[in-house]
Amino acid sequence: MIPLVRSREPDNFDCKVRKKGLAFLSSNGIQLNVSAPSNTQFQPYWTACKTDLYSLYQGYCAYTCLHIHEMTGASTVEHIKPKRLFPALAYEWMNYCLACARINSKKGEQVDLINPFDVVDDLFLLKLETGFMFANAKNSLFDIADKTITNLDLNNQTWCKARQKCLVDFIDNRQNGLCLEAAKRRLKEASVFVWREAERQGYLK
């Protein structure tokens, strides 16, 4: 994970998402500051802002930092604080980030994981050879960062191989004659996290 700067709320968000969402909560007797019943079905008005979310955060999953290919339909609006537990935030832009469907499903209603917008530089580190990510033990946010990695299973075989592939593709591009800047750009497009870590470790020279 890398530091994220929260993008400004889209101009049409209030009309397309918030107002409709609040009207839905009110008409169904869902209190804003009390957890909703476990069987509550929220109207997914937030999907109206998914295109904005994808564009503003350049298509990267906030948790894996891998680029989500738009044509696969695998990008989702992730509620940082679960909508059922925090109904008042169900239709609020500040509670959204972009995440791939696999991570969104894995996270579920977990509340004790790091907010992607609270990530700081060098909190999450990467072993480039293996694709294994880990939290920086010297950082004050280590505990919550480490728990996020564990609970979201960010070091399973799928994610490690995906990170490894980004670097292998960079090496292949260079060996096939692609100039350094173009190869770095392709690496960044695939995974901004791998790119940052490779830069930090002096690999991209």
Contact map, one row per residue, 1 for C-alpha under 8 A:
1110000000000000000000000000000000000000000000000000000000000111100000000000000000000000000000000000000000000000000100100001000000000000000000000000000000000000000000000000000000000000000000001000000000000
1111000000000000000000000000000000000000000000000000000000000100100000000000000000000000000000000000000000000000000100111111000000000000000000000000000000000000000000000000000000000000000000011000000000000
1111100000000000000000000000000000000000000000000000000000000000000000000000000000000000000000000000000000000000000111111000000000000000000000000000000000000000000000000000000000000000000000000000000000000
0111110000000000000000000000000000000000000000000000000000000100000000000000000000000000000000000000000000000000000111100000000000000000000000000000000000000000000000000000000000000000000000000000000000000
0011111000000000000000000000000000000000000000000000000000000000000000000000000000000000000000000000000000000000000010000000000000000000000000000000000000000000000000000000000000000000000000000000000000000
0001111100000000000000000000000000000000000000000000000000000000000000000000000000000000000001000000000000000000000010000000000000000000000000000000000000000000000000000000000000000000000000000000000000000
0000111110000000000000000000000000000000000000000000000110000000000000000000000000000000000000000000000000000000000000000000000000000000000000000000000000000000000000000000000000000000000000000000000000000
0000011111000000000000000000000000000000000000000000000000000000000000000000000000000000000000000000000000000000000000000000000000000000000000000000000000000000000000000000000000000000000000000000000000000
0000001111101000000000000000000000000000000000000000000000000000000000000000000000000000000011000000000000000000000000000000000000000000000000000000000000000000000000000000000000000000000000000000000000000
0000000111111000000000000000000000000000000000000001000000000000000000000000000000000000000000000000000000000000000000000000000000000000000000000000000000000000000000000000000000000000000000000000000000000
0000000011111100000000000000000000000000000000000000000000000000000000000000000000000000000000000000000000000000000000000000000000000000000000000000000000000000000000000000000000000000000000000000000000000
0000000001111111000000000000000000000000000000000000000000000000000000000000000000000000000000000000000000000000000000000000000000000000000000000000000000000000000000000000000000000000000000000000000000000
0000000011111111110000000000000000000000000000001000000000000000000000000000000000000000000010000000000000000000000000000000000000000000000000000000000000000000000000000000000000000000000000000000000000000
0000000000111111111000000000000000000000000000000000000000000000000000000000000000000000000000000000000000000000000000000000000000000000000000000000000000000000000000000000000000000000000000000000000000000
0000000000011111111100000000000000000000000000000000000000000000000000000000000000000000000000000000000000000000000000000000000000000000000000000000000000000000000000000000000000000000000000000000000000000
0000000000011111111100000000000000000000000010011000000000000000000000000000000000000000000000000000000000000000000000000000000000000000000000000000000000000000000000000000000000000000000000000000000000000
0000000000001111111110000000000000000000000011011000000000000000000000000000000000000000001000000000000000000000000000000000000000000000000000000000000000000000000000000000000000000000000000000000000000000
0000000000001111111111000000000000000000000000000000000000000000000000000000000000000000001100000000000000000000000000000000000000000000000000000000000000000000000000000000000000000000000000000000000000000
0000000000000111111111100000000000000000000000000000000000000000000000000000000000000000000000000000000000000000000000000000000000000000000000000000000000000000000000000000000000000000000000000000000000000
0000000000000011111111110000000000000000000010000000000000000000000000000000000000000000000000000000000000000000000000000000000000000000000000000000000000000000000000000000000000000000000000000000000000000
0000000000000000111111111000000000000000001010000000000000000000000000000000000000000000011000000000000000000000000000000000000000000000000000000000000000000000000000000000000000000000000000000000000000000
0000000000000000011111111100000000000000000000000000000000000000000000000000000000000000001000000000000000000000000000000000000000000000000000000000000000000000000000000000000000000000000000000000000000000
0000000000000000001111111110000000000000000000000000000000000000000000000000000000000000000000000000000000000000000000000000000000000000000000000000000000000000000000000000000000000000000000000000000000000
0000000000000000000111111111000000000000001000000000000000000000000000000000000000000000000000000000000000000000000000000000000000000000000000000000000000000000000000000000000000000000000000000000000000000
0000000000000000000011111111111100000000000000000000000000000000000000000000000000000010000000000000000000000000000000000000000000000000000000000000000000000000000000000000000000000000000000000000000000000
0000000000000000000001111111111000000000000000000000000000000000000000000000000000000000000000000000000000000000000000000000000000000000000000000000000000000000000000000000000000000000000000000000000000000
0000000000000000000000111111110000000000000000000000000000000000000000000000000000000000000000000000000000000000000000000000000000000000000000000000000000000000000000000000000000000000000000000000000000000
0000000000000000000000011111110000000000000000000000000000000000000000000000000000000000000000000000000000000000000000000000000000000000000000000000000000000000000000000000000000000000000000000000000000000
0000000000000000000000001111111000000000000000000000000000000000000000000000000000000000000000000000000000000000000000000000000000000000000000000000000000000000000000000000000000000000000000000000000000000
0000000000000000000000001111111100010000000000000000000000000000000000000000000000000010000000000000000000000000000000000000000000000000000000000000000000000000000000000000000000000000000000000000000000000
0000000000000000000000001100111111110000000000000000000000000000000000000000000000000011000000000000000000000000000000000000000000000000000000000000000000000000000000000000000000000000000000000000000000000
0000000000000000000000001000011111100000000000000000000000000000000000000000000000000111000000000000000000000000000000000000000000000000000000000000000000000000000000000000000000000000000000000000000000000
0000000000000000000000000000001111100000000000000000000000000000000000000000000000000111000000000000000000000000000000000000000000000000000000000000000000000000000000000000000000000000000000000000000000000
0000000000000000000000000000001111110000000000000000000000000000000000000000000000001110000000000000000000000000000000000000000000000000000000000000000000000000000000000000000000000000000000000000000000000
0000000000000000000000000000001111111000000000000000000000000000000000000000000000011110000000000000000000000000000000000000000000000000000000000000000000000000000000000000000000000000000000000000000000000
0000000000000000000000000000011001111101000000000000000000000000000000000000000000011110000000000000000000000000000000000000000000000000000000000000000000000000000000000000000000000000000000000000000000000
0000000000000000000000000000000000111111000000000000000000000000000000000000000000010000000000000000000000000000000000000000000000000000000000000000000000000000000000000000000000000000000000000000000000000
0000000000000000000000000000000000011111000000000000000000000000000000000000000000010000000000000000000000000000000000000000000000000000000000000000000000000000000000000000000000000000000000000000000000000
0000000000000000000000000000000000001111100000000000000000000000000000000000000000000000000000000000000000000000000000000000000000000000000000000000000000000000000000000000000000000000000000000000000000000
0000000000000000000000000000000000011111110000000000000000000000000000000000000000010000000000000000000000000000000000000000000000000000000000000000000000000000000000000000000000000000000000000000000000000
0000000000000000000000000000000000000011111000000000000000000000000000000000000000000000000000000000000000000000000000000000000000000000000000000000000000000000000000000000000000000000000000000000000000000
0000000000000000000000000000000000000001111100000000000000000000000000000000000000000000000000000000000000000000000000000000000000000000000000000000000000000000000000000000000000000000000000000000000000000
0000000000000000000010010000000000000000111110000000000000000000000000000000000000000000000000000000000000000000000000000000000000000000000000000000000000000000000000000000000000000000000000000000000000000
0000000000000000000000000000000000000000011111100000000000000000000000000000000000000000000000000000000000000000000000000000000000000000000000000000000000000000000000000000000000000000000000000000000000000
0000000000000001100110000000000000000000001111110000000000000000000000000000000000000000001000000000000000000000000000000000000000000000000000000000000000000000000000000000000000000000000000000000000000000
0000000000000000100000000000000000000000000111111100000000000000000000000000100000000000001000000000000000000000000000000000000000000000000000000000000000000000000000000000000000000000000000000000000000000
0000000000000000000000000000000000000000000111111100000000000000000000000000100000000000000000000000000000000000000000000000000000000000000000000000000000000000000000000000000000000000000000000000000000000
0000000000000001100000000000000000000000000011111110000000000000000000000000000000000000000000000000000000000000000000000000000000000000000000000000000000000000000000000000000000000000000000000000000000000
0000000000001001100000000000000000000000000001111111100000000000000000000000000000000000000000000000000000000000000000000000000000000000000000000000000000000000000000000000000000000000000000000000000000000
0000000000000000000000000000000000000000000001111111110000000000000000000001100000000000000000000100000000000000000000000000000000000000000000000000000000000000000000000000000000000000000000000000000000000
0000000000000000000000000000000000000000000000011111111000000000000000000000000000000000000000000000000000000000000000000000000000000000000000000000000000000000000000000000000000000000000000000000000000000
0000000001000000000000000000000000000000000000001111111100000000000000000000000000000000000000000000000000000000000000000000000000000000000000000000000000000000000000000000000000000000000000000000000000000
0000000000000000000000000000000000000000000000001111111110000000000000000000100000000000000000001100000000000000000000000000000000000000000000000000000000000000000000000000000000000000000000000000000000000
0000000000000000000000000000000000000000000000000111111111110000000000000010000000000000000000000100000000000000000000000000000000000000000000000000000000000000000000000000000000000000000000000000000000000
0000000000000000000000000000000000000000000000000011111111100000000000000000000000000000000000000000000000000000000000000000000000000000000000000000000000000000000000000000000000000000000000000000000000000
0000001000000000000000000000000000000000000000000001111111100000000000000000000000000000000000000000000000000000000000000000000000000000000000000000000000000000000000000000000000000000000000000000000000000
0000001000000000000000000000000000000000000000000000111111110000000000000000000000000000000000000100000000000000000000000000000000000000000000000000000000000000000000000000000000000000000000000000000000000
0000000000000000000000000000000000000000000000000000011111110000000000000000000000000000000000000000000000000000000000000000000000000000000000000000000000000000000000000000000000000000000000000000000000000
0000000000000000000000000000000000000000000000000000011111111000001111000010000000000000000000000100000000000000000000000000000000000000000000000000000000000000000000000000000000000000000000000000000000000
0000000000000000000000000000000000000000000000000000010011111101111100000000000000000000000000000110000000000000000000000000000000000000000000000000000000000000000000000000000000000000000000110000000000000
0000000000000000000000000000000000000000000000000000000000111111111100000010000000000000000000000111000000000000000000000000000000000000000000000000000000000000000000000000000000000000000000000000000000000
1101000000000000000000000000000000000000000000000000000000011111100000000000000000000000000000001110000000000000000100000000000000000000000000000000000000000000000000000000000000000000000000000000000000000
1000000000000000000000000000000000000000000000000000000000001111100000000000000000000000000000000010001000000000000100000000000000000000000000000000000000000000000000000000000000000000000000000000000000000
1000000000000000000000000000000000000000000000000000000000011111110000000000000000000000000000000000000000000000000000000000000000000000000000000000000001000010000000000000000000000000000000000000000000000
1100000000000000000000000000000000000000000000000000000000011111111000000000000000000000000000000000000000000000000000000000000000000000000000000000000000000000000000000000000000000000000000111000000000000
0000000000000000000000000000000000000000000000000000000000011001111100000000000000000000000000000000000000000000000000000000000000000000000000000000000000000000001000000000000000000000000001111000000000000
0000000000000000000000000000000000000000000000000000000000111000111110000000000000000000000000000000000000000000000000000000000000000000000000000000000000000000000000000000000000000000000011100000000000000
0000000000000000000000000000000000000000000000000000000000111000011111010110000000000000000000000001000000000000000000000000000000000000000000000000000000000000000000000000000000000000000000000000000000000
0000000000000000000000000000000000000000000000000000000000100000001111111110000000000000000000000000000000000000000000000000000000000000000000000000000000000000000000000000000000000000000000000000000000000
0000000000000000000000000000000000000000000000000000000000100000000111111110000000000000000000000000000000000000000000000000000000000000000000000000000000000000000000000000000000000000000000000000000000000
0000000000000000000000000000000000000000000000000000000000000000000011111000000000000000000000000000000000000000000000000000000000000000000000000000000000000000000000000000000000000000000000000000000000000
0000000000000000000000000000000000000000000000000000000000000000000111111100000000000000000000000000000000000000000000000000000000000000000000000000000000000000000000000000000000000000000000000000000000000
0000000000000000000000000000000000000000000000000000000000000000000011111110000000000000000000000000000000000000000000000000000000000000000000000000000000000000000000000000000000000000000000000000000000000
0000000000000000000000000000000000000000000000000000000000000000000111011111000000000000000000000001100000000000000000000000000000000000000000000000000000000000000000000000000000000000000000000000000000000
0000000000000000000000000000000000000000000000000000010000101000000111001111100000000000000000000111100000000000000000000000000000000000000000000000000000000000000000000000000000000000000000000000000000000
0000000000000000000000000000000000000000000000000100000000000000000000000111110000000000000000000111100100000000000000000000000000000000000000000000000000000000000000000000000000000000000000000000000000000
0000000000000000000000000000000000000000000001100100100000000000000000000011111000000000000000011110000000000000000000000000000000000000000000000000000000000000000000000000000000000000000000000000000000000
0000000000000000000000000000000000000000000000000000000000000000000000000001111100000000000000011110000100000000000000000000000000000000000000000000000000000000000000000000000000000000000000000000000000000
0000000000000000000000000000000000000000000000000000000000000000000000000000111111100000010000111000000000000000000000000000000000000000000000000000000000000000000000000000000000000000000000000000000000000
0000000000000000000000000000000000000000000000000000000000000000000000000000011111000000000000111000000000000010001000000000000000000000000000000000000000000000000000000000000000000000000000000000000000000
0000000000000000000000000000000000000000000000000000000000000000000000000000001111101100100000100000000000001010000000000000000000000000000000000000000000000000000000000000000000000000000000000000000000000
0000000000000000000000000000000000000000000000000000000000000000000000000000001111111100010000000000000000011110000000000000000000000000000000000000000000000000000000000000000000000000000000000000000000000
0000000000000000000000000000000000000000000000000000000000000000000000000000001011111111110000000000000000000000000000000000000000000000000000000000000000000000000000000000000000000000000000000000000000000
0000000000000000000000000000000000111101000000000000000000000000000000000000000001111110010000000000000000000000000000000000000000000000000000000000000000000000000000000000000000000000000000000000000000000
0000000000000000000000000000000001110000000000000000000000000000000000000000000011111110000000000000000000001000000000000000000000000000000000000000000000000000000000000000000000000000000000000000000000000
0000000000000000000000000000000111110000000000000000000000000000000000000000000011111111110000000000000000000000000000000000000000000000000000000000000000000000000000000000000000000000000000000000000000000
0000000000000000000000001000011111110000000000000000000000000000000000000000000000111111110000000000000000000000000000000000000000000000000000000000000000000000000000000000000000000000000000000000000000000
0000000000000000000000000000001110000000000000000000000000000000000000000000000000100111111100000000000000000000000000000000000000000000000000000000000000000000000000000000000000000000000000000000000000000
0000000000000000000000000000000000000000000000000000000000000000000000000000000010100111111100100000000000000000000000000000000000000000000000000000000000000000000000000000000000000000000000000000000000000
0000000000000000000010000000000000000000000000000000000000000000000000000000001001110111111100100000000000000000000000000000000000000000000000000000000000000000000000000000000000000000000000000000000000000
0000000000000000110011000000000000000000000011000000000000000000000000000000000000000001111110100000000000000000000000000000000000000000000000000000000000000000000000000000000000000000000000000000000000000
0000000000000000010000000000000000000000000000000000000000000000000000000000000000000001111111110000000000000000000000000000000000000000000000000000000000000000000000000000000000000000000000000000000000000
0000000010001000000000000000000000000000000000000000000000000000000000000000000000000000001111110000000000000000000000000000000000000000000000000000000000000000000000000000000000000000000000000000000000000
0000010010000000000000000000000000000000000000000000000000000000000000000000000000000000000111110000000000000000000000000000000000000000000000000000000000000000000000000000000000000000000000000000000000000
0000000000000000000000000000000000000000000000000000000000000000000000000000001110000000111111111000000000000000000000000000000000000000000000000000000000000000000000000000000000000000000000000000000000000
0000000000000000000000000000000000000000000000000000000000000000000000000000111100000000000111111100000000000000000000000000000000000000000000000000000000000000000000000000000000000000000000000000000000000
0000000000000000000000000000000000000000000000000000100000000100000000000000111100000000000000111110000000000000000100000000000000000000000000000000000000000000000000000000000000000000000000000000000000000
0000000000000000000000000000000000000000000000000100110010111100000000000011110000000000000000011111000000000000000000000000000000000000000000000000000000000000000000000000000000000000000000000000000000000
0000000000000000000000000000000000000000000000000000000000011110000000000011110000000000000000001111101100000000000000000000000000000000000000000000000000000000000000000000000000000000000000000000000000000
0000000000000000000000000000000000000000000000000000000000001000000100000111000000000000000000000111111100000000000000000000000000000000000000000000000000000000000000000000000000000000000000000000000000000
0000000000000000000000000000000000000000000000000000000000000000000000000111000000000000000000000011111110000000000000000000000000000000000000000000000000000000000000000000000000000000000000000000000000000
0000000000000000000000000000000000000000000000000000000000000000000000000000000000000000000000000001111111000000000000000000000000000000000000000000000000000000000000000000000000000000000000000000000000000
0000000000000000000000000000000000000000000000000000000000000010000000000000000000000000000000000011111111100000000000000000000000000000000000000000000100000000000000000000000000000000000000000000000000000
0000000000000000000000000000000000000000000000000000000000000000000000000001010000000000000000000011111111110000000000000000000000000000000000000000000000000000000000000000000000000000000000000000000000000
0000000000000000000000000000000000000000000000000000000000000000000000000000000000000000000000000000111111110000000000000000000000000000000000000000000000000000000000000000000000000000000000000000000000000
0000000000000000000000000000000000000000000000000000000000000000000000000000000000000000000000000000011111110000000000000000000000000000000000000000000100000000000000000000000000000000000000000000000000000
0000000000000000000000000000000000000000000000000000000000000000000000000000000000000000000000000000001111111100000000000000000000000000000000000000001100000000000000000000000000000000000000000000000000000
0000000000000000000000000000000000000000000000000000000000000000000000000000000001000000000000000000000111111100000000000000000000000000000000000000000000000000000000000000000000000000000000000000000000000
0000000000000000000000000000000000000000000000000000000000000000000000000000000011001000000000000000000000111110000000000000000000000000000000000000000000000000000000000000000000000000000000000000000000000
0000000000000000000000000000000000000000000000000000000000000000000000000000000001000000000000000000000000111111100000000000000000000000000000000000000000000000000000000000000000000000000000000000000000000
0000000000000000000000000000000000000000000000000000000000000000000000000000000111000000000000000000000000001111100000000000000000000000000000000000000000000000000000000000000000000000000000000000000000000
0000000000000000000000000000000000000000000000000000000000000000000000000000000000000000000000000000000000000111110000000000000000000000000000010000000000000000000000000000000000000000000000000000000000000
0000000000000000000000000000000000000000000000000000000000000000000000000000000000000000000000000000000000000111111000000000000000000000000000011011000000000000000000000000000000000000000000000000000000000
0000000000000000000000000000000000000000000000000000000000000000000000000000000000000000000000000000000000000001111101100000000000000000000000011001000000000000000000000000000000000000000000000000000000000
0000000000000000000000000000000000000000000000000000000000000000000000000000000100000000000000000000000000000000111111100000000000000000000000000000000000000000000000000000000000000000000000000000000000000
1111000000000000000000000000000000000000000000000000000000000110000000000000000000000000000000001000000000000000011111100000000000000000000000000000000000000000000000000000000000000000000000000000000000000
0011110000000000000000000000000000000000000000000000000000000000000000000000000000000000000000000000000000000000001111100000000000000000000000000000000000000000000000000000000000000000000000000000000000000
0011000000000000000000000000000000000000000000000000000000000000000000000000000000000000000000000000000000000000011111110000000000000000000000000000000000000000000000000000000000000000000000000000000000000
1111000000000000000000000000000000000000000000000000000000000000000000000000000000000000000000000000000000000000011111111010000000000000000000000000000000000000000000000000000000000000000000000000000000000
0110000000000000000000000000000000000000000000000000000000000000000000000000000000000000000000000000000000000000000001111110000000000000000000000000000000000000000000000000000000000000000000000000000000000
0110000000000000000000000000000000000000000000000000000000000000000000000000000000000000000000000000000000000000000000111111000000000000000000000000000000000000000000000000000000000000000000000000000000000
0100000000000000000000000000000000000000000000000000000000000000000000000000000000000000000000000000000000000000000000011111100000000001000000000000000000000000000000000000000000000000000000000000000000000
0100000000000000000000000000000000000000000000000000000000000000000000000000000000000000000000000000000000000000000000111111100000000011001011001000000000000000000000000000000000000000000000000000000000000
1100000000000000000000000000000000000000000000000000000000000000000000000000000000000000000000000000000000000000000000001111110000001111000000001000000000000000000000000000000000000000000000000000000000000
0000000000000000000000000000000000000000000000000000000000000000000000000000000000000000000000000000000000000000000000000111111000001111000000000000000000000000000000000000000000000000000000000000100000000
0000000000000000000000000000000000000000000000000000000000000000000000000000000000000000000000000000000000000000000000000001111100111100000000000000000000000000000000000000000000000000000000000100100000000
0000000000000000000000000000000000000000000000000000000000000000000000000000000000000000000000000000000000000000000000000000111111111000000000000000000000000000000000000000000000000000000000000000000000000
0000000000000000000000000000000000000000000000000000000000000000000000000000000000000000000000000000000000000000000000000000011111110000000000000000000000000000000100100000000000000000000000000100110000000
0000000000000000000000000000000000000000000000000000000000000000000000000000000000000000000000000000000000000000000000000000001111100000000000000000000000000000000100000000000000000000000000000000000000000
0000000000000000000000000000000000000000000000000000000000000000000000000000000000000000000000000000000000000000000000000000001111110000000000000000000000000001100100000000000000000000000000000000000000000
0000000000000000000000000000000000000000000000000000000000000000000000000000000000000000000000000000000000000000000000000000011111111000000000000000000000100011111100000000000000000000000000000000000000000
0000000000000000000000000000000000000000000000000000000000000000000000000000000000000000000000000000000000000000000000000000011101111100000000000000000000100001000000000000000000000000000000000000000000000
0000000000000000000000000000000000000000000000000000000000000000000000000000000000000000000000000000000000000000000000000001111000111110000000000000100001100001000000000000000000000000000000000000000000000
0000000000000000000000000000000000000000000000000000000000000000000000000000000000000000000000000000000000000000000000000001110000011111000000000100100000000000000000000000000000000000000000000000000000000
0000000000000000000000000000000000000000000000000000000000000000000000000000000000000000000000000000000000000000000000000011100000001111100001001100100000000000000000000000000000000000000000000000000000000
0000000000000000000000000000000000000000000000000000000000000000000000000000000000000000000000000000000000000000000000000111100000000111111001000000000000000000000000000000000000000000000000000000000000000
0000000000000000000000000000000000000000000000000000000000000000000000000000000000000000000000000000000000000000000000000000000000000011111101000000000000000000000000000000000000000000000000000000000000000
0000000000000000000000000000000000000000000000000000000000000000000000000000000000000000000000000000000000000000000000000000000000000001111101000000000000000000000000000000000000000000000000000000000000000
0000000000000000000000000000000000000000000000000000000000000000000000000000000000000000000000000000000000000000000000000010000000000001111111000000000000000000000000000000000000000000000000000000000000000
0000000000000000000000000000000000000000000000000000000000000000000000000000000000000000000000000000000000000000000000000000000000000000111111100000000000000000000000000000000000000000000000000000000000000
0000000000000000000000000000000000000000000000000000000000000000000000000000000000000000000000000000000000000000000000000010000000000000001111111000000000000000000000000000000000000000000000000000000000000
0000000000000000000000000000000000000000000000000000000000000000000000000000000000000000000000000000000000000000000000000010000000000011111111111100000000000000000000000000000000000000000000000000000000000
0000000000000000000000000000000000000000000000000000000000000000000000000000000000000000000000000000000000000000000000000000000000000000000111111110000000000000000000000000000000000000000000000000000000000
0000000000000000000000000000000000000000000000000000000000000000000000000000000000000000000000000000000000000001110000000000000000000000000011111111000000000000000000000000000000000000000000000000000000000
0000000000000000000000000000000000000000000000000000000000000000000000000000000000000000000000000000000000000000110000000011000000000010000011111111100000000000000000000000000000000000000000000000000000000
0000000000000000000000000000000000000000000000000000000000000000000000000000000000000000000000000000000000000000000000000000000000000110000001111111110000000000000000000000000000000000000000000000000000000
0000000000000000000000000000000000000000000000000000000000000000000000000000000000000000000000000000000000000000100000000000000000000000000000111111111000000000000000000000000000000000000000000000000000000
0000000000000000000000000000000000000000000000000000000000000000000000000000000000000000000000000000000000000000110000000000000000000000000000011111111100000000000000000000000000000000000000000000000000000
0000000000000000000000000000000000000000000000000000000000000000000000000000000000000000000000000000000000000000000000000000000000001110000000001111111111100000000000000000000000000000000000000000000000000
0000000000000000000000000000000000000000000000000000000000000000000000000000000000000000000000000000000000000000000000000000000000000000000000000111111111100000000000000000000000000000000000000000000000000
0000000000000000000000000000000000000000000000000000000000000000000000000000000000000000000000000000000000100000000000000000000000000000000000000011111111000000000000000000000000000000000000000000000000000
0000000000000000000000000000000000000000000000000000000000000000000000000000000000000000000000000000001001100000000000000000000000000000000000000001111111000000000000000000000000000000000000000000000000000
0000000000000000000000000000000000000000000000000000000000000000000000000000000000000000000000000000000000000000000000000000000000000000000000000000111111110000000000000000000000000000000000000000000000000
0000000000000000000000000000000000000000000000000000000000000001000000000000000000000000000000000000000000000000000000000000000000001000000000000000111111110011000000000000000000000000000000000000000000000
0000000000000000000000000000000000000000000000000000000000000000000000000000000000000000000000000000000000000000000000000000000000111000000000000000110011111111000000000000000000000000000000000000000000000
0000000000000000000000000000000000000000000000000000000000000000000000000000000000000000000000000000000000000000000000000000000000000000000000000000000011111111000000000000000000000000000000000000000000000
0000000000000000000000000000000000000000000000000000000000000000000000000000000000000000000000000000000000000000000000000000000000000000000000000000000000111111100000000000000000000000000000000000000000000
0000000000000000000000000000000000000000000000000000000000000000000000000000000000000000000000000000000000000000000000000000000000000000000000000000000000111111110000000000000000000000000000000000000000000
0000000000000000000000000000000000000000000000000000000000000001000000000000000000000000000000000000000000000000000000000000000000100000000000000000000001111111111000000000000000000000000000000000000000000
0000000000000000000000000000000000000000000000000000000000000000000000000000000000000000000000000000000000000000000000000000000001111000000000000000000001111111111100000000000000000000000000000000000000000
0000000000000000000000000000000000000000000000000000000000000000000000000000000000000000000000000000000000000000000000000000000001100000000000000000000000001111111110000000000000000000000000000000000000000
0000000000000000000000000000000000000000000000000000000000000000000000000000000000000000000000000000000000000000000000000000000000100000000000000000000000000111111111000000000000000000000000000000000000000
0000000000000000000000000000000000000000000000000000000000000000010000000000000000000000000000000000000000000000000000000000000000100000000000000000000000000011111111100000000000000000000000100100000000000
0000000000000000000000000000000000000000000000000000000000000000000000000000000000000000000000000000000000000000000000000000000111100000000000000000000000000001111111110000000000000000000000000000000000000
0000000000000000000000000000000000000000000000000000000000000000000000000000000000000000000000000000000000000000000000000000000000000000000000000000000000000000111111111000000000000000000000000000000000000
0000000000000000000000000000000000000000000000000000000000000000000000000000000000000000000000000000000000000000000000000000000000000000000000000000000000000000011111111100000000000000001001100100000000000
0000000000000000000000000000000000000000000000000000000000000000000000000000000000000000000000000000000000000000000000000000000100000000000000000000000000000000001111111110000000000000001000000100000000000
0000000000000000000000000000000000000000000000000000000000000000000000000000000000000000000000000000000000000000000000000000000000000000000000000000000000000000000111111111000000000000000000000000000000000
0000000000000000000000000000000000000000000000000000000000000000000000000000000000000000000000000000000000000000000000000000000000000000000000000000000000000000000011111111100000000000001000000000000000000
0000000000000000000000000000000000000000000000000000000000000000000000000000000000000000000000000000000000000000000000000000000000000000000000000000000000000000000001111111110000000011011000000000000000000
0000000000000000000000000000000000000000000000000000000000000000000000000000000000000000000000000000000000000000000000000000000000000000000000000000000000000000000000111111111000000000000000000000000000000
0000000000000000000000000000000000000000000000000000000000000000000000000000000000000000000000000000000000000000000000000000000000000000000000000000000000000000000000011111111100000000000000000000000000000
0000000000000000000000000000000000000000000000000000000000000000000000000000000000000000000000000000000000000000000000000000000000000000000000000000000000000000000000001111111111000010000000000000000000000
0000000000000000000000000000000000000000000000000000000000000000000000000000000000000000000000000000000000000000000000000000000000000000000000000000000000000000000000000111111111110010000000000000000000000
0000000000000000000000000000000000000000000000000000000000000000000000000000000000000000000000000000000000000000000000000000000000000000000000000000000000000000000000000011111111000000000000000000000000000
0000000000000000000000000000000000000000000000000000000000000000000000000000000000000000000000000000000000000000000000000000000000000000000000000000000000000000000000000001111111000000000000000000000000000
0000000000000000000000000000000000000000000000000000000000000000000000000000000000000000000000000000000000000000000000000000000000000000000000000000000000000000000000000000111111100000000000000000000000000
0000000000000000000000000000000000000000000000000000000000000000000000000000000000000000000000000000000000000000000000000000000000000000000000000000000000000000000000000000111111110110000000000000000000000
0000000000000000000000000000000000000000000000000000000000000000000000000000000000000000000000000000000000000000000000000000000000000000000000000000000000000000000000000000010011111110000000000000000000000
0000000000000000000000000000000000000000000000000000000000000000000000000000000000000000000000000000000000000000000000000000000000000000000000000000000000000000000000000000010001111111000000000000000000011
0000000000000000000000000000000000000000000000000000000000000000000000000000000000000000000000000000000000000000000000000000000000000000000000000000000000000000000000000000000000111111100000000000000000000
0000000000000000000000000000000000000000000000000000000000000000000000000000000000000000000000000000000000000000000000000000000000000000000000000000000000000000000000000000000001111111110000000000000000000
0000000000000000000000000000000000000000000000000000000000000000000000000000000000000000000000000000000000000000000000000000000000000000000000000000000000000000000000000100110001111111111000000000000000000
0000000000000000000000000000000000000000000000000000000000000000000000000000000000000000000000000000000000000000000000000000000000000000000000000000000000000000000000000100000000011111111100000010000000010
0000000000000000000000000000000000000000000000000000000000000000000000000000000000000000000000000000000000000000000000000000000000000000000000000000000000000000000000000000000000001111111110000000000000000
0000000000000000000000000000000000000000000000000000000000000000000000000000000000000000000000000000000000000000000000000000000000000000000000000000000000000000000000000100000000000111111111000000000000000
0000000000000000000000000000000000000000000000000000000000000000000000000000000000000000000000000000000000000000000000000000000000000000000000000000000000000000000001101100000000000011111111110110000000000
0000000000000000000000000000000000000000000000000000000000000000000000000000000000000000000000000000000000000000000000000000000000000000000000000000000000000000000000000000000000000001111111111111000000000
0000000000000000000000000000000000000000000000000000000000000000001000000000000000000000000000000000000000000000000000000000000000000000000000000000000000000000000000000000000000000000111111110000000000000
0000000000000000000000000000000000000000000000000000000000000000011000000000000000000000000000000000000000000000000000000000000000000000000000000000000000000000000001000000000000000000011111110000000000000
0000000000000000000000000000000000000000000000000000000000010000111000000000000000000000000000000000000000000000000000000000000000000000000000000000000000000000001001000000000000000000001111111110000000000
0100000000000000000000000000000000000000000000000000000000010000110000000000000000000000000000000000000000000000000000000000000000000000000000000000000000000000000000000000000000000000001111111111000000000
1100000000000000000000000000000000000000000000000000000000000000110000000000000000000000000000000000000000000000000000000000000000000000000000000000000000000000000000000000000000000000000100111111100000000
0000000000000000000000000000000000000000000000000000000000000000000000000000000000000000000000000000000000000000000000000000010100000000000000000000000000000000001001100000000000000000001100111111110000000
0000000000000000000000000000000000000000000000000000000000000000000000000000000000000000000000000000000000000000000000000000000000000000000000000000000000000000000000000000000000000001001100111111111000000
0000000000000000000000000000000000000000000000000000000000000000000000000000000000000000000000000000000000000000000000000000000000000000000000000000000000000000000000000000000000000000000100011111111100000
0000000000000000000000000000000000000000000000000000000000000000000000000000000000000000000000000000000000000000000000000000110100000000000000000000000000000000000000000000000000000000000000001111111110000
0000000000000000000000000000000000000000000000000000000000000000000000000000000000000000000000000000000000000000000000000000000100000000000000000000000000000000000000000000000000000000000000000111111111110
0000000000000000000000000000000000000000000000000000000000000000000000000000000000000000000000000000000000000000000000000000000000000000000000000000000000000000000000000000000000000000000000000011111111110
0000000000000000000000000000000000000000000000000000000000000000000000000000000000000000000000000000000000000000000000000000000000000000000000000000000000000000000000000000000000000000000000000001111111100
0000000000000000000000000000000000000000000000000000000000000000000000000000000000000000000000000000000000000000000000000000000000000000000000000000000000000000000000000000000000000000000000000000111111100
0000000000000000000000000000000000000000000000000000000000000000000000000000000000000000000000000000000000000000000000000000000000000000000000000000000000000000000000000000000000000000000000000000011111111
0000000000000000000000000000000000000000000000000000000000000000000000000000000000000000000000000000000000000000000000000000000000000000000000000000000000000000000000000000000000000000000000000000011111111
0000000000000000000000000000000000000000000000000000000000000000000000000000000000000000000000000000000000000000000000000000000000000000000000000000000000000000000000000000000000010001000000000000011001111
0000000000000000000000000000000000000000000000000000000000000000000000000000000000000000000000000000000000000000000000000000000000000000000000000000000000000000000000000000000000010000000000000000000001111
